[in-house]
Amino acid sequence: LRPARGFHSVGAFLRGPGSLMANVNICRPPYAVAYDAPDAAALQTMLPHIAMALEVQARMTVAGGRSRSLEGLLGPFAVAALVSDQSARPSFANARAEALLAAADGLARSPTGLVAATPALTHELHAGIARVAVGNGDGRIAPVRLRLQRPSQRPALRVTLTPAWGLDPDGAGSVALLVTEPDAPPPVDKEALAETFHLTRREADVACLLAGGADLPAIAAALDLGIGTIRFHLKHVFQKTGTANQAALVALARGFIRLDPS
């Protein structure tokens, strides 16, 4: 803000992406010397940085909106759903996928991207993702289906790779991974469970992930919460559902089968 009169000033107005804008005014009191061309040039050197700040803010807004859209679209999936770039680095994972990655049984997250149980399977996974990413959006690449063996000797994960360019406002290159576990329990109707027992959203998340076979550390990783917080929510779920232990809660929750597992 600057006084309406009596002050020397030099200023600039910048319009950024969308509705973002910046108005900069630098003032001196009336007894000081007026601004001259070198002063204006000094201000000019600041403007690219301000413009960059507006661009960063716009990109953060887009990224936040994309994340919320992905969460709304893929979050309720009964299967583990991820979105990856062409280098197998996941940019999104729903709660079931986070639990699967935390268990690291056939599919896990590493600093370099998604990894399978063996180097050979990891190579196959990365090659499949790259193949789908290259043909993103042209309609000519069919979904790629993989079987990833699990160190626990449970039945292999079934992974379907499909183009997801429509989920990425930055253009082609995104790949959706839908991962199913053949021996996984039937999906729980989280909304019905929460409504019946007046569970909060987090309490319902904990109950459903537990019913899906995840242990407490995996649930904590999936929900990005501490173990203590998970135990706190679980205690309330026990109270509201009238169950005394995890086995009883799992049996109760699995009675709320979702009829639309797709």
Backbone torsions as a table, in degrees:
resi	resn	phi	psi	omega
1	LEU	NA	142.7	176.8
2	ARG	-133.4	152.5	178.3
3	PRO	-60.0	153.8	-176.1
4	ALA	-69.7	-27.6	-177.6
5	ARG	-157.5	165.4	175.3
6	GLY	87.8	-2.1	-179.6
7	PHE	-121.7	144.7	170.3
8	HIS	-76.7	144.0	179.7
9	SER	-149.8	154.7	171.0
10	VAL	-136.2	137.7	-173.3
11	GLY	-149.9	173.6	178.6
12	ALA	-152.4	150.5	176.9
13	PHE	-123.0	128.2	180.0
14	LEU	-122.6	135.3	173.5
15	ARG	-107.3	122.1	-179.2
16	GLY	-96.2	-166.0	178.7
17	PRO	-63.6	143.2	177.6
18	GLY	63.6	-129.8	-177.7
19	SER	-96.6	4.7	-178.3
20	LEU	-74.4	141.8	178.3
21	MET	-155.5	163.0	177.7
22	ALA	-140.5	138.4	178.1
23	ASN	-125.3	114.6	-175.2
24	VAL	-113.6	127.7	175.0
25	ASN	-133.9	130.0	177.3
26	ILE	-116.1	130.1	-170.6
27	CYS	-121.6	153.9	171.4
28	ARG	-129.0	149.7	178.7
29	PRO	-66.9	161.8	-174.1
30	PRO	-63.1	-24.9	-178.5
31	TYR	-81.7	-7.4	177.7
32	ALA	-85.9	168.6	179.3
33	VAL	-72.5	153.5	179.5
34	ALA	-72.0	158.8	175.6
35	TYR	-69.4	146.7	178.9
36	ASP	-126.1	-172.8	-176.1
37	ALA	-60.3	-43.1	177.3
38	PRO	-59.9	-36.2	177.1
39	ASP	-63.7	-44.0	178.4
40	ALA	-63.2	-37.1	178.4
41	ALA	-65.5	-37.4	178.0
42	ALA	-63.3	-42.2	176.1
43	LEU	-62.8	-38.4	-179.0
44	GLN	-59.3	-33.7	-179.9
45	THR	-68.3	-21.5	179.1
46	MET	-80.7	-26.2	-169.3
47	LEU	-61.7	-39.7	177.6
48	PRO	-59.6	-33.8	178.5
49	HIS	-69.0	-39.1	176.9
50	ILE	-66.6	-41.3	177.3
51	ALA	-61.4	-38.9	177.9
52	MET	-64.7	-38.7	178.0
53	ALA	-61.3	-40.1	177.3
54	LEU	-64.8	-40.3	179.3
55	GLU	-64.8	-42.8	178.2
56	VAL	-61.8	-43.3	179.0
57	GLN	-61.1	-41.5	179.7
58	ALA	-64.2	-42.5	-179.8
59	ARG	-66.6	-37.7	177.7
60	MET	-64.4	-38.3	177.7
61	THR	-64.0	-43.6	178.0
62	VAL	-63.4	-44.6	-179.2
63	ALA	-63.1	-40.3	178.6
64	GLY	-64.7	-41.7	177.6
65	GLY	-64.8	-39.0	178.4
66	ARG	-63.9	-42.3	-179.8
67	SER	-62.5	-41.6	179.1
68	ARG	-67.0	-36.4	178.8
69	SER	-66.5	-43.1	178.6
70	LEU	-64.2	-40.5	179.4
71	GLU	-62.6	-42.2	179.2
72	GLY	-67.6	-35.2	-176.8
73	LEU	-79.8	-47.1	-171.9
74	LEU	-101.4	-17.2	-177.6
75	GLY	-56.5	-44.2	-177.3
76	PRO	-76.3	-4.1	-176.8
77	PHE	-57.2	139.4	175.9
78	ALA	-72.7	-27.0	178.3
79	VAL	-92.3	162.7	174.5
80	ALA	-70.9	127.7	-177.1
81	ALA	-126.6	128.5	178.8
82	LEU	-131.2	158.0	170.0
83	VAL	-124.2	128.8	-174.9
84	SER	-126.9	155.9	170.2
85	ASP	-85.5	-178.4	-174.4
86	GLN	-70.5	-11.3	176.9
87	SER	-97.3	13.5	177.4
88	ALA	68.5	25.9	174.2
89	ARG	-97.1	114.8	-176.4
90	PRO	-71.5	135.7	176.0
91	SER	-105.6	-12.8	179.4
92	PHE	-155.1	145.0	173.0
93	ALA	-149.5	132.3	176.8
94	ASN	-75.9	177.5	-173.2
95	ALA	-61.0	-39.9	-179.7
96	ARG	-66.5	-37.3	177.5
97	ALA	-67.5	-40.1	178.3
98	GLU	-61.2	-40.2	178.0
99	ALA	-65.3	-39.4	179.1
100	LEU	-64.9	-44.8	179.5
101	LEU	-65.1	-38.1	-180.0
102	ALA	-64.9	-34.9	178.8
103	ALA	-70.2	-25.8	177.7
104	ALA	52.9	42.7	179.6
105	ASP	-113.9	80.9	-179.2
106	GLY	105.1	-24.6	177.7
107	LEU	-153.3	131.8	-177.4
108	ALA	-148.3	167.5	177.7
109	ARG	-103.6	133.9	176.3
110	SER	-128.1	170.0	178.9
111	PRO	-58.9	-23.7	-179.5
112	THR	-97.4	0.1	-179.7
113	GLY	127.3	-165.3	-179.4
114	LEU	-70.8	141.8	177.7
115	VAL	-133.1	148.7	176.1
116	ALA	-100.0	-169.0	-173.0
117	ALA	-72.3	-27.5	-178.4
118	THR	-132.6	158.5	176.5
119	PRO	-57.5	-37.2	-179.9
120	ALA	-64.8	-43.3	179.2
121	LEU	-69.2	-35.7	177.0
122	THR	-63.2	-42.3	177.2
123	HIS	-61.1	-42.3	179.2
124	GLU	-63.4	-41.2	178.9
125	LEU	-63.5	-47.7	-178.7
126	HIS	-64.7	-38.8	178.7
127	ALA	-64.4	-39.8	178.6
128	GLY	-64.5	-43.2	178.9
129	ILE	-63.1	-45.0	179.9
130	ALA	-62.4	-39.8	-179.6
131	ARG	-63.3	-44.3	179.9
132	VAL	-68.4	-39.6	-177.9
133	ALA	-64.2	-37.3	-178.4
134	VAL	-62.8	-37.5	-179.0
135	GLY	-94.4	14.6	-177.0
136	ASN	-56.0	126.4	171.8
137	GLY	86.6	-8.3	-178.2
138	ASP	-95.6	-4.3	175.1
139	GLY	75.9	5.5	-175.8
140	ARG	-104.4	-9.6	-179.0
141	ILE	-97.8	118.6	177.5
142	ALA	-78.2	155.5	176.5
143	PRO	-56.8	144.7	177.8
144	VAL	-103.1	132.1	-178.9
145	ARG	-115.9	132.2	-177.0
146	LEU	-128.0	155.7	171.3
147	ARG	-117.4	120.7	-179.4
148	LEU	-110.0	113.5	179.1
149	GLN	-65.3	153.6	-175.1
150	ARG	-118.3	133.1	179.0
151	PRO	-57.6	-26.9	-179.1
152	SER	-74.5	-4.5	-177.1
153	GLN	71.4	8.5	171.2
154	ARG	-68.3	161.4	178.7
155	PRO	-53.0	144.5	-175.5
156	ALA	-59.5	146.4	174.5
157	LEU	-69.5	141.6	174.1
158	ARG	-104.0	119.1	-175.3
159	VAL	-117.3	127.2	174.7
160	THR	-111.8	122.9	178.6
161	LEU	-104.1	127.4	-177.6
162	THR	-141.6	148.8	179.3
163	PRO	-58.8	142.9	179.5
164	ALA	-133.6	34.4	-176.6
165	TRP	-60.8	-29.6	-179.5
166	GLY	-68.5	-15.5	179.3
167	LEU	-89.8	-6.7	-174.1
168	ASP	-118.0	106.7	-178.4
169	PRO	-67.1	-13.1	179.4
170	ASP	-83.6	-4.7	176.7
171	GLY	121.1	-165.0	-176.1
172	ALA	-69.9	163.6	175.5
173	GLY	124.1	-18.2	-179.5
174	SER	-84.5	144.1	-179.4
175	VAL	-129.1	132.6	175.7
176	ALA	-92.6	135.8	175.9
177	LEU	-116.3	119.0	175.6
178	LEU	-108.9	117.2	-172.1
179	VAL	-116.1	124.0	178.0
180	THR	-115.3	147.5	176.3
181	GLU	-111.3	110.8	-174.8
182	PRO	-56.5	-30.4	-177.8
183	ASP	-99.1	11.1	-178.9
184	ALA	-70.4	147.7	177.3
185	PRO	-66.4	160.8	179.9
186	PRO	-62.1	149.1	-178.6
187	PRO	-65.6	144.9	-179.2
188	VAL	-95.2	138.5	175.7
189	ASP	-78.7	94.2	-174.2
190	LYS	-62.9	-39.3	-178.6
191	GLU	-64.0	-43.3	-180.0
192	ALA	-66.0	-40.5	178.7
193	LEU	-63.1	-45.1	-179.3
194	ALA	-64.9	-41.1	-178.7
195	GLU	-67.0	-40.4	-177.1
196	THR	-64.9	-41.5	-173.8
197	PHE	-110.3	11.4	176.7
198	HIS	56.6	46.1	178.7
199	LEU	-84.5	147.8	171.2
200	THR	-73.7	170.5	-179.7
201	ARG	-60.4	-44.1	-179.5
202	ARG	-67.5	-40.1	178.3
203	GLU	-62.3	-40.5	178.0
204	ALA	-67.0	-38.0	176.8
205	ASP	-59.4	-47.0	-178.8
206	VAL	-62.2	-45.8	-178.5
207	ALA	-62.3	-42.5	-177.2
208	CYS	-70.8	-40.6	177.8
209	LEU	-66.0	-38.1	176.3
210	LEU	-63.3	-43.4	178.4
211	ALA	-66.0	-24.8	178.8
212	GLY	-82.4	0.3	175.3
213	GLY	104.3	-0.3	-179.2
214	ALA	-79.9	143.1	174.1
215	ASP	-89.2	178.0	-174.1
216	LEU	-63.2	-42.6	176.6
217	PRO	-60.3	-39.2	179.0
218	ALA	-67.4	-37.6	177.5
219	ILE	-65.4	-42.5	179.0
220	ALA	-60.7	-41.4	179.2
221	ALA	-67.5	-40.2	-178.2
222	ALA	-65.1	-37.2	-176.7
223	LEU	-97.7	0.6	179.8
224	ASP	57.0	46.3	179.0
225	LEU	-128.4	164.2	176.8
226	GLY	-79.7	159.2	178.5
227	ILE	-59.2	-39.1	179.7
228	GLY	-61.8	-40.1	178.0
229	THR	-65.8	-39.8	177.8
230	ILE	-62.8	-42.9	178.3
231	ARG	-63.9	-36.1	178.0
232	PHE	-62.5	-48.3	178.1
233	HIS	-63.2	-40.4	-178.2
234	LEU	-64.1	-37.9	177.3
235	LYS	-59.7	-42.2	178.7
236	HIS	-68.0	-36.3	177.7
237	VAL	-63.7	-43.0	176.5
238	PHE	-56.6	-45.8	-178.2
239	GLN	-63.6	-44.6	-175.6
240	LYS	-73.2	-32.2	-177.8
241	THR	-93.0	-9.7	-179.0
242	GLY	73.7	20.3	177.7
243	THR	-97.2	155.2	-174.3
244	ALA	-107.5	-15.1	-178.0
245	ASN	-154.8	175.3	-175.9
246	GLN	-65.6	-38.6	-178.7
247	ALA	-61.9	-42.7	179.9
248	ALA	-67.1	-38.0	178.9
249	LEU	-66.4	-42.0	178.6
250	VAL	-60.9	-44.5	179.6
251	ALA	-61.7	-40.1	178.9
252	LEU	-66.4	-48.1	-176.3
253	ALA	-64.0	-36.2	-178.8
254	ARG	-70.9	-9.3	173.2
255	GLY	-77.0	-14.6	178.8
256	PHE	-96.6	67.4	-176.9
257	ILE	-72.0	132.9	175.5
258	ARG	-81.9	131.8	-174.4
259	LEU	-87.0	-5.2	-179.7
260	ASP	-124.6	66.1	-175.0
261	PRO	-63.4	-13.1	178.5
262	SER	-71.7	NA	NA
